[in-house]
Amino acid sequence: MEHFSAIQSLCRVGLEQGDARFRRQVERLRDRLKKAGDERDADVLGGLLNSVSGEASLAPSIVEVSRSLVSGDELTANVQAPVDRETSVPLAEIVLEPGLGKPEPIYNETLHLALAGLISEWERTSALQAMGVEPSRSCLFYGPPGTGKTLTAFMLAARLRLPVVNARIDGLVSSFLGTTARNIANLFEFANRYRCMLVLDEFDALAKMRDDPHEVGELKRVVNTLLQNLDARADRGLTIAITNHDGLLDPAVWRRFENHIHIGLPDAQTRLLMLRTFLASLKLNDDVLKMLSFVAGSRSGSDLRTFADSLRRNLALSGDEVSPATVTKATKAILPRLGLGSDDLEPGYLLVKDETSFIGAILHADLGIRQESLAQMLECSQSKVSRSSSEWEARVAQSNAG
């Protein structure tokens, strides 16, 4: 391609900004170069995509959150969390450095924009107040387990240089009459005293439908206590609640939170970014990563990390040199242990049990994987890949006709 060196430089600068939309355009350019037979330039862009982080993460700069937004005494290592009076068990964990030792979350563009919007509100309090509005102080994260809700709450606190008072709501529950409501009140009184972000995990443990006929009056009183304390904290600090079961939440609870952010399973593009990050040490090409993403299927970020770690362990113990073929061999070995591939319609099952169908399915999944690359992964000829693809198409056509 003419002037490719200049294009390469522009791509590098754009990718380093972390914009997911720009990254997708570079990926499209790489795929078009491959299709046009310009393998050399396509490989250069592929290497660039691998070397520059593809994470759609929040801006790395730390925000000095306004003291008009979060007030109170400073939390220090000498401050002790409140405890349950009956059992002396702490009601919360105090995390002074919420970002320490935590991996950087990877988000799709929609989620990235939602979280960046929150930080922008908390950073530019004066601009909002000039317009007669206040920044939002509360957010409810909901979605399936393992999608990074708690990690996201801690990441936001780290960006704002705020310590976290982290409480699992199910840990506030007591068998003693009246103690649960008292625990909730004590927790909020403590959080309101200090400059912090209050994180309420497993929020659905108490905030259930109050008109549930199976619930007793005690729990209803507890939910009312929770709602009253949320109202009282509304102008004192930042509060984030987390739940895996949003369907259990009382509508009155939803109204207490100004933001409702769904953190779901990663989409195909985000799944690929996650695996690229988790497997960065293996230096895999994009076609292999796309194959792994296809095999892993719709899984949470936590499950994808487990998948990647299992793959690296298998490769390390095998002693084989990392290559498309050895990665595929290792993938086949770990799938039964991870519960991936037990369903005969899943890509994992096809990879292990029905190679012809796997070839057809992955080539027609519109992933942009080249037949030559797939042949290297499966250690077969390119003609076999082409033949298997044709056979799969014929079977699908026959099935549709029938």
N, C-alpha and C positions, 0 to 999 in steps of 0.2 A: 504494500500500500504506500502510495506517495505521501511524504511528510509524516510517516508513521512515528518517528522519534518525537515529533512535537505532540502528536496525539497521545503517545505514551506518557509524556510529561503532564499533559492536561489531565489524563485519567488518574495519575498518581495523586496530584494535588486535590482533585475532586474526591477521590476515595478517602483521603486522610481527613476529610471533613465529617465523615461518618453518616452522610445522607443516604438512606436506604434507596431512595428513588434514583439517585445518581449511580449507585452501585448496580441496580438492575439494568440501567442503560448500558453500562460497560459490559455486563454479562451478555446482553443482547448483541452488542458489537462483536464480542468474542465468538458467540455462536454463529453469527453470520459469516465471520471470517472462516470458521471451520467449514461451514457449508459451501463456501466459495472455493475451498481447497487451499486457503492461505494458512497452512498449519503453523508456520513459524511465528507469524504475528499473533495468531490465536493463542499459541502457547505462552507468548510473552505476556499477553493480557491475563491469561490464566494464572501465571506465576505472580503477577501484580495483585490480582484478586486474593490470592492465598497469603501474600506477604503483608498486605494492608488489612488490618482488622475490619471485618464486615459487621461488627456489632452495631445495631442501632441503639446506642446508649445515650443517656442524658449527657448534656454538656459537662465536661469534667471539672469546670471551675466550681469552687465552693461558694455558696451563697451566705452572706452575713444577714441572717433573718432579722427583721426589725424587732426591737424590744417592745414596741407597741402591739406586736402580734402575739408574742410569747413572753410573758413576764414571770417573775418569781425568783426565788433564791437559786443559786448555782448548785447543781448536784455534784458531789465529790465522792471519792472512794470511802469516806468516813460515814456517809449517810446510809442508814440501814432501811431496807424495805419494810413496810408494815406486815404484820403477821396475823394469822388466824388465832384468836384468843384461846380457843379450845385446844388446838393442836400445836401451836407455835410454828406452823409451816408458813414461810413467806408467801404473801399474796401476789408478789410480782418479782421480776428480775430487773435489776438496774444495769443497763448497758451503757457505759460512759463513752465508748467508741464503737458505735453500731456498724461502721464500715470495715473495721479491722478484721482481716482474714476472710472477708466475704468475697465471692466471685462477682464480677460485673454482670448484671442481668443482661439478657439479650431479648429485645422486643421487636414486634412488628411495627410498621410505621404508625398505625393508628394508636397503639398503646403508647408508643414513644411520644407522640404529639400530646396525648392526654396528660401524661406525667410531666412533660415539659411545661404544659400550661399551668399545672399546679404550682410548680416551682416559680414560674414567672409571676404568679399572683403573690406568692410569699416574699419574693425578692423585691417587688416594686409596689410595696404597700402605699407609699406616698402618692404614686400616680393614680391608684384606685381611689384613695381618699379624696383626691382633688376632684374626682368625678362624683363624689358623694356615695361611694360604695366601699365596702370592706372586703378584703380577701377572704375566701372560704377557709374555714378552720377544720373541717371534718371530711373524711372520705371513707367509703366502704369498699373494700376490695372483695370481690366474690368470684368464684370459679372452681373448677375441679382441683383435687389435691395434686401437689407436685408441680404447680405451674409458676411458683416464685412469688406468691403473694406476700409472705412474711419477709422474704429477701428484699422485695420492692419497698416495703415499709421501712426497713432498716437502711436501705440505700437512700431514701428520701431524707431520713433523719441525718445521715452522714453528710449529704449535700448541704443541709441547713446548719450543720455544726451543732446539732442538738442531741443530748443523750436520750435514751429510750427507757421508759418505764413499761416493761413488757409483761402483760398479764394474760394467762390463759383463763378464760371465763369458767371453764369446767373446774379449774383449780380453786375457784372461789366458793364452790358449792359445799355446803356443810350439812350433815345429818341433824344438826341441832336446830330446833325451831328458832327462827329469827336471826341466826348467825350469818346466813348467806347474804341477806340484805345489809347487815352490818359490815360484812367484808367488802361489799361493793362500795358502800359509803366511805369506808376507811381508805380504800384504794383511790377513789376520786379525790378525797381530801388531801391525800399525800401528793398525787400528781398535780393538783392545783397549787400546791405550795411551792413547787419547783419549776424551773424553766426547762421544759422537756417536751418530748412527743410521747403521748400515751398510746400504746398499741394494745388493742384488745383482740387476742387471738381466740379461735374456736368460739366466735361470737354467738353462733346459733345455739350454744349450750343452754342459754337462758332466754334469749330474745325470740321466743317461739310465739305462735299465734295465741293470743290471750283468750280467745273464745274457744280454744280446743277443749272439748268436753272431758277429755282424759286428764287435764291438768287440774291440780288442786289449788285451793285459794292461796296457799303459801307461795307457790311459784308465780301466781299472778301479782302478788304483792312485791315479789322480788323484781319482776319485770318493770313494774311501776317505779320502783326505786332506781332501777337502771336508767329509765327514761328521764326521771327527774334530775339525776346526776349528769346525764348528757346535756340537758338543757342548761344546768348551772355552769357547766364547763364551756359552753358555746362561745363565750367572749374572753376566755382566759388562756387557752392554749390550743395546740394541735392534737387532734384525736384521729386515729385510724383504726377501724375495725376490720376483721378478716373472717370470712366464713367460706366453707366448702359447700354449704347447704343453704343457698339463698332462699329457696322455696319455703323454708321453715320460719323465716323472719316475719315478725309482725309488721303490717304496713306502717304502724306508728314508729317503728324503729327506722325504717327507710327514710321517713320524713326528718329524722334527726341528723341525717348526713347530707351535706350539700353536694357531694360528688359520689357517684356510684360507678366504679370502674370494674369492668369485667376483665379478668385475666384468665384467658382460656388456653386451650391447647395451641401450641405454635402452628402456624400455617406452613405450607410446604417451603416457602422461601426462608422463613425464620428457622424452621427445622434444619435446613441446609446450613445456615449460618451457625447454628448451635454445634452441629457435628463438625463443621470446619474448625471451630474454636476448640472443642473438646479433644479433637484428634490432630491438633496443629503439629505436635511433635513428630507425627508419622509422615508429614509432608505429602499427603495424598493428592492426586490430581482431581479435578472437578468431576470427571465421569465416575470415578470410584466413590466419591462423596455422594453423588446423586444416587448411585446404586444403593449405598447404605441408608440414605434417607428414605428411599422407596421401600426397602426391606423393613425398616423400623416402623414405618407407617405413622398413623396419627397417635403420637404419644406425648406425654408431658415432658417438660424440660428435665425433670428429675429422672424420668425413665430413660431419656436419651443419654444423659450422663452415665447412668448405670450401664447402658448398652455400650457406650464408648469405652468405659473403664474395663468392662469384660473383654472387649475386643483387644485392647492393649495388653491385658494380662495374658490372653491366649497367645498372642504374637510373641510376647516376651518369653514365655515358657517353651514355645515351639523351637526357638532358636533360628527360625527361618528369617531370611532377609525380607524386609517389607517390600511387597510388590502387589500389583493388582490381583494376581493369582493367590498369593498367600493371605491377603486380606479377605478375599472371598472364601477361601478355605476356612479361615478362622471364624468368619461370620456364620458359616454353616454349622460349625462346631458349637457355638454359643447359643444359637437360637432356641434349641429345646430347653435349655436351662433357664431362659428368660421368659418363657411362655409366649414367644413370638414364633408363629409358624404352626400352631396346633390346628388352626382352621384351614381347610383345604382351599379356601378362597383368598387367603392372605398371601402376600408376596413372599413372606418367609417360608411358608409351607411349599410354595412352588419352587423356590430356590433349592430346597433340600430334596424334594420328592419328584418334581416334574420340571426338569430343566427346559424342555421345549416350551411349555406354557409360560415359564418365567421369562424366557427370551421374548416371546410375543407380547406379554403383558408390559414389560418394562420399556420395550421399544415403542409401544403404542401409548405410553403414558405421557407423551409429549414433554419429556425431560431433556431432550437434546443430546442423549448419549449416543455416541458413534458405535456402529457395528464392530469396527476394529477394536475399540476399547473393550466392548463386552466380550469379544472373543478372547482377549488377553485375560480378563477376569476369570472366565470359565475354562481357560486352557483348551480351547477348541478352535477350529478353523473359522474364518469369516464366512465361508460358504455355508457352514453348518448353521451359523447364526441367521443368515439370510433365509435358509431353507426352513428353519424352525419358525421364523417370523411368518413365512408364507403359510405353513401348516396351521399356525395358531389363527391366522386370519380366516382360513378356510373353515376351521372348526367353529369360530364365532359366527361366521356368516350362515353356516348350516344350522347352528343352534337358533339363531334369530329367525331363520326361515321356517323352522319347525314350530 
